[in-house]
């Protein structure tokens, strides 16, 4: 699964198909007679025997082979050969290939900004009608929006990742009689109980070498979307809403009352020097009780740690704040952008946007997990990894408010520069909210 810049710094079964409701696309009598399309449920695809579709991605083996395996039923059904090419230089090579006339049939794009950049070349093509229909049916509007440029839909979502989680220990919660909170006020009330019992309610660590500070930017992003919704969040990314605006200042105050609150975290300045990797390692023993961090954080726990709903460590959904903002989720994912309108490419896009593809890809993950789709045509029971199922529940909410990482989408001088530096100062030396906001605003490029 592809993840954001900050995510990359952090984390360097066919039996379910009958459960999936599908849409009907083209079919030929010959295909129907062969039975080779049976594993795709009621969805059928036009025969394109002997055709080849290339897919370019930053995904590498062994993960890449799982994508290839998920295509086998489609290849058997249509006769199309889908060739996947992975490169650790993907983001540098894709623009060169596109501008040089050597574009792949489809590229796996991990950043909405890169979709817009590729569309601006004039080489990308709009998604076919069936792919659009699939996205309208199976994803929330937020996902469709990130695959669109200037109101035109280009790229269907593929995998997804979840940031809006709070890690905790079910065993420790049971020991002290705590229950998982479902509201923001309930979460802080629980933190008050923990503090009264002499416990560190929230762990925290923003150390990450040259990227120190990024976890703190995530905390603000989580609060901004929860308090003010997707429109203010999007305007904040474009700097129509400044850091010094009333909304962002209010969100920073909420973060301060939460993660810069000595009552909850103990020594605030220590958060700046604690690595994000080690921040929550004390949760299983109760040396701290909760950590807001993404789904990938589970990989930080040593082998043998029981990561389950009744185990040593698990996670719950970070609750909302404003009831008007439905199921706010910050996350990431990638999108399938085509550079050809050939029938075989369109059929491949249709399959990649279907519940059958998501179920086939999910089957490759098995109980070890690590792959999630926001496609709500896939039942949660198809997930064999409980944490992935928990993440998918919120990522696939058709009525939910999904947003990408804001600082990843901001100019690098801000999102990977001033925000990291100033937010570190905020925690390390107690720099005021007003001064932090002013410093980040001043770093915004003039054009």
C-alpha positions in Angstrom: 0.0 0.0 0.0 1.3 3.5 -0.9 1.4 6.1 1.9 2.1 9.8 2.2 5.5 11.4 2.7 5.1 11.2 6.4 3.8 7.7 6.2 6.8 6.6 4.1 9.0 8.0 6.9 7.0 6.0 9.4 6.7 2.6 7.7 9.9 2.4 5.5 -9.6 -14.7 -0.8 -11.9 -15.5 -3.5 -14.4 -17.0 -1.2 -15.7 -13.6 -0.3 -16.6 -12.7 -3.9 -20.1 -14.1 -3.7 -20.8 -11.6 -0.9 -20.1 -8.6 -3.1 -22.8 -6.7 -5.0 -21.5 -5.7 -8.5 -22.4 -3.7 -11.5 -22.8 -5.2 -15.0 -20.5 -4.1 -17.8 -19.8 -5.6 -21.3 -19.7 -9.3 -22.0 -19.4 -11.5 -25.1 -21.1 -14.9 -25.4 -17.7 -16.5 -25.8 -16.6 -15.2 -22.4 -19.8 -16.3 -20.7 -19.4 -19.8 -22.2 -15.9 -20.4 -21.0 -16.6 -20.0 -17.3 -13.3 -18.1 -16.9 -15.2 -15.1 -15.6 -16.9 -17.0 -12.9 -14.5 -15.8 -10.2 -15.5 -12.2 -11.0 -19.1 -12.8 -9.7 -21.8 -11.2 -11.8 -19.5 -8.7 -13.4 -18.3 -9.5 -16.9 -15.7 -7.9 -19.2 -15.3 -7.8 -22.9 -12.7 -10.1 -24.4 -9.5 -8.4 -25.4 -7.3 -11.5 -26.2 -3.7 -10.7 -26.8 -3.8 -7.1 -25.5 -1.3 -5.8 -22.9 -1.8 -3.1 -20.3 1.2 -1.7 -18.4 0.9 -0.4 -14.8 3.7 1.8 -13.4 4.0 2.1 -9.6 6.3 2.7 -6.7 5.2 -0.6 -5.2 8.0 -3.2 -5.1 8.2 -6.9 -4.4 7.1 -8.7 -2.4 4.1 -6.5 -2.3 4.0 -6.0 -6.0 3.4 -9.8 -6.6 0.2 -9.5 -4.6 -1.1 -6.9 -7.0 -0.2 -9.1 -9.9 -1.9 -12.2 -8.4 -5.1 -10.2 -7.8 -5.2 -9.6 -11.6 -5.1 -13.2 -12.6 -8.9 -13.8 -12.6 -9.4 -10.7 -14.8 -6.6 -11.8 -17.1 -8.1 -15.3 -17.5 -11.5 -13.7 -18.1 -10.5 -11.1 -20.8 -7.3 -12.4 -22.3 -5.6 -9.1 -21.3 -2.1 -9.3 -19.9 -1.5 -6.8 -17.2 2.2 -6.0 -16.6 3.2 -4.3 -13.4 6.4 -2.3 -13.2 7.6 -1.1 -9.8 10.3 1.6 -9.3 11.7 3.3 -6.2 12.2 6.3 -8.5 8.5 6.4 -9.5 7.8 10.1 -8.7 10.8 11.3 -10.6 10.4 8.9 -13.6 6.7 9.3 -14.2 6.8 12.9 -15.4 9.8 12.2 -17.6 8.1 9.2 -19.2 4.8 11.0 -19.8 6.5 14.1 -21.3 8.8 11.9 -23.4 5.9 10.0 -25.0 6.6 6.8 -23.1 3.7 6.9 -20.6 2.4 3.6 -19.0 -1.1 2.6 -19.7 -2.0 3.3 -16.1 0.0 4.8 -13.2 -0.6 4.3 -9.5 -0.6 7.8 -8.1 -0.1 8.3 -4.3 -0.7 12.1 -4.2 -3.7 14.1 -5.5 -1.2 16.8 -6.5 0.6 14.5 -8.8 -2.7 13.6 -10.5 -3.2 17.3 -11.3 0.4 17.6 -12.5 -0.1 14.7 -14.9 -3.5 16.0 -16.1 -1.8 19.3 -16.8 0.5 17.6 -19.4 -2.5 16.8 -21.5 -1.6 13.1 -21.7 -3.9 11.7 -19.0 -7.4 10.6 -20.0 -10.6 10.8 -18.1 -11.9 7.6 -16.5 -14.3 5.5 -18.5 -18.1 5.6 -17.7 -18.1 2.3 -15.9 -15.2 3.3 -13.7 -17.0 6.5 -12.8 -20.2 4.5 -12.0 -18.2 2.2 -9.7 -16.7 5.1 -7.8 -20.0 6.9 -7.5 -21.5 3.7 -6.1 -18.7 2.4 -3.8 -16.8 5.4 -2.5 -17.6 8.6 -0.6 -17.6 11.9 -2.4 -14.3 12.8 -0.8 -12.5 10.0 -2.5 -14.0 10.9 -5.9 -12.9 14.5 -5.4 -9.3 13.6 -4.9 -9.3 11.7 -8.2 -10.8 14.7 -10.0 -9.2 17.8 -11.6 -11.2 20.9 -12.4 -14.5 19.0 -11.9 -13.5 16.2 -14.3 -13.0 12.6 -12.9 -9.8 10.9 -13.9 -8.6 8.4 -11.3 -10.3 5.8 -9.3 -9.1 5.1 -5.7 -7.2 1.9 -5.0 -5.8 1.1 -1.6 -6.2 3.4 1.5 -4.6 3.9 4.8 -6.0 5.3 8.1 -4.5 7.9 10.4 -7.4 8.6 12.6 -6.7 6.0 15.3 -5.8 6.1 19.0 -3.7 3.2 20.2 -4.4 1.8 23.7 -4.2 -1.5 25.7 -7.4 -3.4 26.0 -5.9 -5.4 28.9 -4.9 -2.2 30.8 -8.4 -0.6 30.1 -10.0 -3.8 31.5 -7.7 -3.7 34.5 -8.8 -0.2 35.5 -12.4 -0.4 34.3 -12.0 2.1 31.5 -14.1 2.0 28.3 -13.3 3.1 24.9 -14.6 6.7 24.3 -16.8 7.5 21.4 -16.8 11.3 21.7 -14.1 13.9 22.0 -15.4 15.1 25.3 -15.6 11.5 26.5 -12.0 11.0 25.5 -10.8 14.0 27.5 -13.1 12.9 30.4 -11.3 9.5 30.4 -8.0 11.3 30.3 -9.1 13.3 33.4 -9.8 10.0 35.2 -6.4 8.6 34.2 -4.6 11.8 35.4 -6.5 11.6 38.7 -5.2 8.0 39.0 -1.6 9.2 38.5 -1.4 7.8 35.0 0.0 9.4 31.8 -3.1 9.6 29.7 -1.5 10.4 26.3 1.9 9.3 25.1 3.6 11.6 22.6 6.7 11.7 20.4 7.4 13.9 17.4 11.1 13.0 16.9 11.9 11.7 13.4 15.4 12.8 12.5 15.3 15.4 9.8 11.5 15.2 9.7 11.0 15.9 13.4 7.7 17.6 14.0 5.5 15.7 11.5 3.4 13.8 14.1 2.3 17.2 15.6 1.2 18.4 12.2 -1.0 15.3 12.0 -2.6 16.2 15.4 -3.6 19.6 14.1 -4.9 18.1 10.8 -7.1 15.7 12.8 -8.5 18.5 14.8 -9.1 21.0 11.9 -11.2 18.5 10.0 -13.1 17.5 13.1 -13.9 21.0 14.2 -14.4 22.7 10.8 -15.0 20.1 8.1 -13.7 19.5 4.7 -14.2 22.9 3.1 -12.2 24.8 5.7 -9.6 22.0 5.5 -9.3 22.4 1.8 -9.1 26.2 2.0 -6.4 25.8 4.6 -4.3 23.6 2.3 -4.5 26.3 -0.4 -3.9 29.1 2.1 -7.2 30.8 1.5 -7.6 30.1 5.3 -4.3 31.1 6.9 -2.7 29.6 10.0 -3.5 32.9 11.8 -7.2 32.6 10.9 -9.7 32.2 13.7 -10.4 28.6 12.7 -6.9 27.3 12.7 -6.0 29.2 15.8 -9.0 27.6 17.5 -7.9 24.2 16.3 -4.3 24.8 17.6 -5.9 25.7 21.0 -7.7 22.4 20.9 -4.4 20.6 20.3 -2.8 22.5 23.1 -5.5 21.5 25.5 -4.9 17.9 24.5 -1.3 17.1 23.6 0.4 20.1 25.2 -1.5 19.7 28.4 0.9 18.6 31.3 -2.0 17.1 33.1 -2.4 14.5 30.3 1.1 14.1 28.9 3.5 15.0 31.7 6.6 16.7 30.4 5.5 18.5 27.3 9.0 19.4 26.1 10.0 15.7 26.2 7.6 15.0 23.4 9.9 17.0 21.1 12.8 14.7 21.9 10.9 11.4 22.0 10.9 9.5 18.7 7.4 8.8 17.3 8.5 5.1 17.0 9.1 4.7 20.7 6.3 7.0 21.9 3.7 4.3 22.5 5.8 1.4 23.4 4.8 1.7 27.0 1.1 1.2 26.3 1.0 -2.6 26.9 2.5 -2.1 30.4 0.4 1.0 31.3 3.4 3.4 31.5 1.2 5.6 29.2 -2.3 4.9 28.2 -3.2 6.3 24.7 -1.4 7.4 21.6 -2.9 9.1 18.5 -1.1 7.6 15.6 -1.8 5.9 12.2 -2.6 2.3 11.5 1.0 1.6 10.6 2.1 2.1 14.2 1.2 -1.5 15.1 4.4 -2.5 13.3 6.5 -0.8 16.1 5.5 -3.4 18.7 7.9 -6.4 19.1 7.1 -9.8 17.8 4.7 -11.6 20.1 2.7 -8.6 21.1 -1.0 -9.4 21.0 -2.5 -6.8 18.7 -6.2 -7.5 19.1 -9.5 -6.2 20.6 -8.7 -8.0 23.9 -4.9 -8.0 23.6 -1.9 -6.1 24.7 -2.5 -3.3 22.3 -5.2 -2.2 19.8 -6.7 1.0 18.5 -10.0 2.9 18.5 -11.3 5.5 16.1 -10.3 9.1 17.1 -13.7 10.6 18.0 -15.2 13.6 16.2 -15.7 17.0 17.7 -18.4 18.8 15.7 -21.5 16.7 15.2 -22.1 18.5 11.8 -18.9 16.9 10.5 -19.8 13.3 9.8 -17.2 10.6 10.4 -14.1 12.7 9.9 -11.1 10.6 8.8 -7.6 11.6 7.8 -5.8 9.2 5.7 -4.1 8.5 2.4 -4.2 6.2 -0.6 -3.4 5.9 -4.2 -5.3 6.3 -7.5 -5.2 4.6 -10.9 -4.7 7.3 -13.6 -4.7 6.2 -17.3 -2.8 7.6 -20.2 -4.7 5.6 -22.8 -8.3 5.3 -23.8 -7.8 1.9 -25.5 -10.6 -0.6 -24.7 -8.3 -2.9 -22.9 -7.1 -0.1 -20.6 -10.7 0.9 -19.9 -11.6 -2.6 -19.0 -8.6 -2.8 -16.7 -9.7 0.5 -15.0 -13.2 -1.0 -14.6 -11.9 -4.0 -12.9 -9.5 -2.1 -10.7 -12.4 0.0 -9.4 -14.7 -3.0 -8.7 -15.4 -4.8 -5.4 -14.2 -8.0 -7.0 -10.7 -6.6 -7.5 -10.6 -5.2 -4.0 -11.7 -8.6 -2.6 -9.1 -10.4 -4.7 -6.3 -8.1 -3.6 -7.5 -8.4 0.0 -7.4 -12.2 -0.2 -3.7 -11.8 -1.1 -3.1 -10.0 2.2 -4.6 -12.7 4.3 -4.5 -12.6 8.1 -1.3 -10.6 8.2 -3.2 -7.7 6.6 -1.6 -4.5 5.5 -3.9 -3.7 2.6 -7.2 -1.8 3.0 -9.7 -0.5 0.5 -12.2 2.3 1.0 -14.5 0.5 -1.5 -17.7 -0.1 0.5 -18.7 -2.9 -1.8 -16.3 -5.2 0.1 -17.9 -6.6 3.3 -15.9 -6.0 6.5 -16.1 -9.7 7.1 -13.7 -10.2 4.2 -10.9 -8.7 6.2 -8.9 -11.3 8.1 -7.0 -8.8 10.0 -9.1 -7.1 12.7 -7.2 -3.8 12.7 -7.6 -3.5 8.9 -11.3 -4.2 9.3 -11.5 -1.4 11.9 -9.8 1.0 9.6 -11.9 0.0 6.6 -15.1 0.6 8.6 -14.3 4.3 8.7 -12.5 4.7 5.4 -15.4 3.2 3.5 -18.2 5.2 5.2 -20.1 6.6 2.2 -21.4 9.5 4.3 -18.0 10.1 5.9 -15.7 13.2 5.6 -12.4 11.9 4.2 -9.3 14.2 3.9 -5.7 13.6 2.8 -2.8 14.8 4.8 -2.9 18.6 4.6 0.8 19.2 5.1 1.7 16.7 2.4 -0.5 18.8 0.0 1.0 22.2 1.0 4.1 23.6 -0.6 7.2 21.8 0.6 8.6 24.9 2.3 5.5 24.9 4.5 4.3 21.3 4.9 7.8 19.7 5.1 9.6 22.8 6.3 8.1 25.5 8.5 5.3 23.3 10.0 7.8 20.7 11.1 10.2 23.3 12.5 7.7 25.6 14.2 5.6 22.8 15.6 8.7 21.3 17.2 9.4 24.8 18.7 5.8 24.8 20.0 6.4 21.6 22.0 10.1 22.0 22.8 10.2 25.6 24.0 6.6 26.6 24.5 6.5 29.0 21.6 3.0 30.6 21.5 0.3 29.6 19.2 0.2 33.1 17.7 3.9 33.1 17.0 3.9 29.6 15.5 1.0 30.5 13.2 2.6 33.7 12.1 5.9 32.0 11.4 4.3 29.3 9.2 2.2 31.8 7.3 5.3 33.8 6.6 7.0 30.8 5.0 4.2 30.4 2.4 5.6 30.9 -1.1 4.6 34.2 -2.8 3.3 32.4 -5.9 
